[in-house]
Amino acid sequence: MKILVLNGSPKKDKSDTMHMTRAFVDGMNSACENEVTVIDVIDRHIEFCTGCFQCKHNGGVCILDDDMTAIIDRFVTSDVVIFNFLLYAYGMPAPLKNLVDRLMPLSSWKMSRDEDGRYGHSTYRDLSALRYVMICGCGYPNAKHNFEGAVKQFLLKFPVNSTVITVPESPMFNIPQAANFVQPRLKALKEAGDEYADSFTIDEALYQEICSPMIPEEIYAAFANGERE
């Protein structure tokens, strides 16, 4: 398979969440041989969408001449696209959100209605087989009232063939002293990647384990607040 990782973190390879994504991709690679491309979005020249809608009239060609042309080509020829990011203001970091905005040329003016009564734009290219994964972390001790906005936006944008993984306490992945708690979670993420590559699903018990806090939230909050040595 062709796997495209869109790393939305400005920290690039040092991102907390890239530890999670690397483990997941390692699991996918253990199941089968894959071609993996990682794009650090912060390093790419991506202008803001001007809302001119010329792409809707000319068959999906953007008027802006920047790195999005090559990114879209890679996007539509991938089998799985993984969006990696840490929660920023309860959503995507600005560079990654800008990239998503610039996917505008993939859709036409034509609209269609799905089984739920929702209207959406038809695409110029057949993306029905493309699968999307969101791997997102946050620095809070739990997931309550934190990920909902980002998850909702992601599923509205990519309503079909989408998998969402959200992990609280993600700064722990960059703390060497937390290895005893982090390594089991990375092992679980690798197992999830293996399962996903095989069936595009993740066992529910394994999924719940991955998305849960790694240590009791009260202890994490105390450390974060500098209340414990």
C-alpha positions in Angstrom: 0.0 0.0 0.0 0.9 3.6 -0.4 0.8 5.4 2.9 0.9 9.2 3.1 1.6 10.8 6.6 0.7 14.4 6.8 2.6 15.6 9.9 0.8 18.7 11.1 3.1 19.4 14.1 5.5 22.3 13.8 7.9 20.2 15.9 8.2 17.8 12.9 10.0 14.6 13.8 10.2 15.6 17.5 6.4 15.8 17.7 4.8 14.0 20.6 2.2 12.5 18.3 4.8 11.3 15.7 5.8 8.7 18.3 2.3 7.4 18.1 2.1 7.5 14.3 5.5 5.9 13.8 4.4 3.0 16.0 1.1 2.7 14.1 2.9 2.7 10.7 5.5 0.2 12.0 2.5 -2.1 12.8 1.2 -1.6 9.3 4.6 -2.4 7.8 4.8 -5.6 9.9 1.6 -6.8 8.2 2.7 -6.1 4.6 5.2 -4.2 2.6 4.2 -0.5 2.2 5.5 2.6 0.6 5.5 5.3 3.2 5.8 9.1 2.6 6.0 11.6 5.4 5.4 15.3 4.7 6.2 17.8 7.4 3.6 20.3 6.5 5.3 23.2 8.2 8.2 22.9 5.7 6.0 23.2 2.6 5.1 26.3 0.8 1.3 26.3 0.9 -0.6 29.6 0.2 -4.0 30.3 1.7 -7.0 29.4 -0.3 -8.4 32.7 -1.8 -12.0 31.3 -2.3 -11.9 32.2 -6.0 -13.5 28.8 -6.9 -11.7 28.8 -10.2 -10.9 25.1 -9.5 -14.6 24.4 -9.7 -14.7 25.7 -13.3 -11.5 24.4 -14.8 -11.6 20.8 -13.8 -9.8 21.0 -10.4 -6.7 23.1 -11.2 -5.8 25.7 -8.5 -4.6 29.1 -9.6 -1.9 29.1 -6.9 1.4 27.7 -7.9 3.0 26.2 -4.8 3.7 22.8 -3.2 0.0 21.8 -3.0 0.1 20.6 -6.6 2.5 17.8 -5.7 0.8 17.1 -2.4 -2.6 16.6 -4.0 -1.0 14.3 -6.6 0.5 12.3 -3.8 -2.8 12.4 -1.8 -5.0 11.0 -4.6 -2.6 8.2 -5.4 -2.3 7.0 -1.8 -4.2 4.1 -0.3 -4.1 5.5 3.3 -3.6 9.1 4.4 -2.7 9.6 8.1 -3.2 13.0 9.6 -0.8 13.4 12.5 -1.2 16.4 14.9 -1.4 17.6 18.4 -4.6 19.4 19.4 -4.2 23.2 18.8 -7.0 25.4 20.2 -9.2 22.2 20.0 -8.5 21.7 16.4 -5.7 21.2 13.8 -2.6 23.3 13.9 -2.9 26.1 11.3 -0.5 24.7 8.7 -2.4 21.4 8.5 -5.8 23.1 8.5 -4.5 25.3 5.6 -3.5 22.2 3.7 -7.0 20.7 4.2 -8.5 24.0 3.0 -6.4 23.7 -0.2 -7.9 20.3 -1.0 -10.7 22.4 -2.6 -9.6 21.5 -6.1 -10.6 17.9 -5.5 -14.3 18.7 -5.5 -16.6 20.1 -8.2 -19.7 22.3 -8.1 -21.9 19.3 -8.4 -23.6 18.2 -5.2 -25.1 14.9 -4.1 -27.2 13.8 -1.1 -26.2 10.9 1.0 -28.3 8.4 3.0 -28.4 10.7 6.0 -29.7 13.6 3.9 -26.4 15.5 4.0 -25.3 17.3 0.8 -21.7 17.3 -0.3 -19.7 18.2 -3.3 -18.8 15.4 -5.8 -15.1 14.8 -6.5 -13.3 15.2 -9.8 -11.4 12.0 -9.0 -12.5 8.7 -7.7 -11.5 8.7 -4.0 -13.9 6.0 -2.9 -11.1 3.6 -2.0 -9.0 6.1 -0.2 -8.8 5.7 3.6 -8.2 8.3 6.2 -6.7 8.0 9.7 -6.5 10.8 12.3 -3.9 10.4 15.0 -4.2 13.2 17.5 -2.9 13.8 21.0 -3.4 16.4 23.6 -1.6 17.6 26.8 -4.6 17.2 29.1 -5.0 14.3 31.5 -8.2 12.9 29.8 -10.2 13.2 26.6 -13.3 14.8 28.1 -14.4 17.9 26.2 -11.1 18.2 24.3 -11.1 16.2 21.1 -14.7 16.6 20.1 -14.4 19.6 17.8 -11.4 18.2 15.9 -13.0 14.8 15.5 -16.3 16.3 14.3 -14.5 18.4 11.7 -12.4 15.5 10.5 -15.4 13.2 10.1 -17.4 15.9 8.3 -14.5 16.5 5.9 -13.7 12.7 5.4 -17.0 11.0 6.3 -16.2 7.7 4.6 -13.4 5.2 5.4 -12.2 7.2 8.4 -10.5 6.0 11.6 -9.9 8.4 14.5 -7.3 7.8 17.3 -7.1 10.3 20.1 -4.7 10.0 23.0 -4.5 12.2 26.1 -1.3 12.8 28.1 0.6 12.7 24.8 3.6 14.8 26.0 4.6 11.7 28.0 5.9 10.2 24.7 8.8 12.7 24.8 9.7 12.2 28.4 12.3 9.5 28.8 11.4 8.9 32.5 7.9 7.9 31.4 9.1 5.0 29.3 7.5 2.4 31.6 4.1 3.9 30.8 4.8 4.9 27.2 6.2 1.6 25.8 3.0 -0.4 26.4 1.0 2.2 24.6 3.4 2.3 21.7 3.2 -1.5 21.6 -0.6 -1.3 21.5 -0.4 1.3 18.7 1.8 -1.0 16.7 -0.6 -3.9 17.2 -3.4 -1.6 16.1 -1.5 -0.7 12.9 -1.0 -4.4 12.2 -4.7 -5.0 12.6 -5.6 -2.0 10.5 -3.3 -3.0 7.6 -5.0 -6.4 7.6 -8.7 -5.4 7.9 -8.9 -1.6 8.1 -10.4 -2.0 11.5 -9.1 -2.0 15.1 -10.3 -4.3 17.9 -12.6 -2.3 20.2 -10.8 -3.3 23.4 -7.5 -2.4 21.9 -8.9 0.9 20.6 -10.2 1.8 24.1 -6.8 1.0 25.6 -5.0 3.2 23.2 -7.3 6.2 23.7 -7.2 6.0 27.5 -4.9 7.9 29.9 -1.5 6.2 30.4 -1.4 7.2 34.1 -4.1 8.3 36.5 -5.2 11.7 35.5 -4.8 13.2 39.0 -1.1 12.1 39.0 -0.5 13.5 35.5 -2.2 16.8 36.4 -0.1 17.1 39.6 3.1 16.5 37.6 2.1 19.0 34.9 1.3 21.6 37.6 4.7 21.0 39.3 3.1 19.7 42.4 5.2 16.5 42.6 8.9 15.8 42.5 
